[in-house]
Amino acid sequence: MFRHVVMFKFVYTVTAEQKLAVLEGLSRLPNEIGQIRSFSFGEDARVVDGNYDVVVVADFDSSDDYLVYASHPGHREFVSTCVLPFLASRAAVQYAASE
């Protein structure tokens, strides 16, 4: 299994509606991209200051499947329209995960 974890921190001017659009966009990706094996995401619980705002954990059968996801038009459109306009910083890691 190959895992992709990404975290977004938004600019301070992001609105609740814009955050909701990110979450709604994330919820559509598994239906659009067949290579996704499992997919979870969520907003930070705000228990500790300074955390990122949203995290995504996506699993794939292989790194090749991840690369299909990363370059998929639906994913690229989501990133360019829903994430990048409000992004202050991003952190990501991909790794071979045990099952």
C-alpha positions as CSV (number, residue, x, y, z in Angstrom):
1,M,0.0,0.0,0.0
2,F,1.2,3.5,-0.8
3,R,0.1,6.4,1.4
4,H,-0.2,10.1,0.6
5,V,-0.6,12.6,3.5
6,V,-1.0,16.3,2.8
7,M,-1.8,19.2,5.2
8,F,-3.1,22.6,4.2
9,K,-2.8,25.9,6.1
10,F,-5.0,28.6,4.7
11,V,-4.5,32.3,4.6
12,Y,-6.0,34.2,7.5
13,T,-8.6,35.8,5.2
14,V,-10.2,32.5,4.1
15,T,-13.9,32.4,4.7
16,A,-16.0,29.6,6.2
17,E,-17.6,29.2,2.7
18,Q,-14.2,28.8,1.1
19,K,-13.2,26.2,3.6
20,L,-16.5,24.4,3.0
21,A,-15.7,24.4,-0.7
22,V,-12.4,22.7,0.0
23,L,-14.1,20.0,2.1
24,E,-16.8,19.4,-0.5
25,G,-14.2,19.2,-3.2
26,L,-12.3,16.6,-1.2
27,S,-15.4,14.5,-0.7
28,R,-15.8,14.2,-4.5
29,L,-12.3,13.0,-5.3
30,P,-12.8,9.3,-4.4
31,N,-15.8,9.1,-6.8
32,E,-13.8,10.7,-9.6
33,I,-10.5,8.9,-9.3
34,G,-10.7,5.1,-9.4
35,Q,-7.1,4.6,-8.2
36,I,-7.9,5.8,-4.7
37,R,-8.1,2.8,-2.4
38,S,-9.1,4.7,0.8
39,F,-9.5,8.4,1.5
40,S,-10.1,10.4,4.6
41,F,-9.8,14.0,5.4
42,G,-10.8,16.5,8.1
43,E,-10.4,19.9,9.6
44,D,-8.1,20.5,12.6
45,A,-9.9,20.1,15.9
46,R,-8.3,23.4,17.2
47,V,-7.1,21.7,20.4
48,V,-3.6,23.1,19.9
49,D,-2.6,26.4,18.3
50,G,-0.5,26.5,15.2
51,N,-1.7,23.3,13.5
52,Y,-2.5,23.1,9.9
53,D,-6.2,23.6,8.9
54,V,-7.0,20.4,6.9
55,V,-5.4,17.0,6.5
56,V,-5.9,14.4,3.8
57,V,-4.8,10.8,4.0
58,A,-5.1,8.8,0.8
59,D,-4.1,5.2,0.2
60,F,-3.3,3.6,-3.2
61,D,-2.2,0.2,-4.3
62,S,1.1,1.5,-5.7
63,S,3.1,4.6,-6.2
64,D,2.0,4.5,-9.9
65,D,-1.6,4.7,-8.8
66,Y,-0.7,7.8,-6.6
67,L,0.9,9.4,-9.7
68,V,-2.3,8.9,-11.7
69,Y,-4.2,10.5,-8.9
70,A,-1.8,13.4,-8.6
71,S,-2.0,14.2,-12.3
72,H,-5.7,13.4,-12.7
73,P,-7.6,16.3,-14.3
74,G,-10.3,16.2,-11.5
75,H,-7.6,16.5,-8.8
76,R,-5.7,19.2,-10.7
77,E,-8.8,21.3,-11.1
78,F,-9.7,20.9,-7.4
79,V,-6.3,22.0,-6.3
80,S,-6.2,25.0,-8.7
81,T,-9.7,26.3,-7.9
82,C,-10.3,25.3,-4.3
83,V,-7.0,25.1,-2.6
84,L,-4.3,27.2,-4.2
85,P,-6.2,30.5,-4.0
86,F,-6.4,30.2,-0.2
87,L,-3.2,28.4,0.5
88,A,-0.6,29.8,2.9
89,S,1.4,26.6,3.2
90,R,1.3,22.9,2.4
91,A,3.2,19.9,3.8
92,A,3.1,16.4,2.3
93,V,4.7,13.0,2.5
94,Q,4.2,9.8,0.5
95,Y,5.4,6.5,1.8
96,A,5.1,2.7,1.6
97,A,2.6,1.9,4.4
98,S,2.1,-1.4,6.1
99,E,-1.5,-2.8,5.9
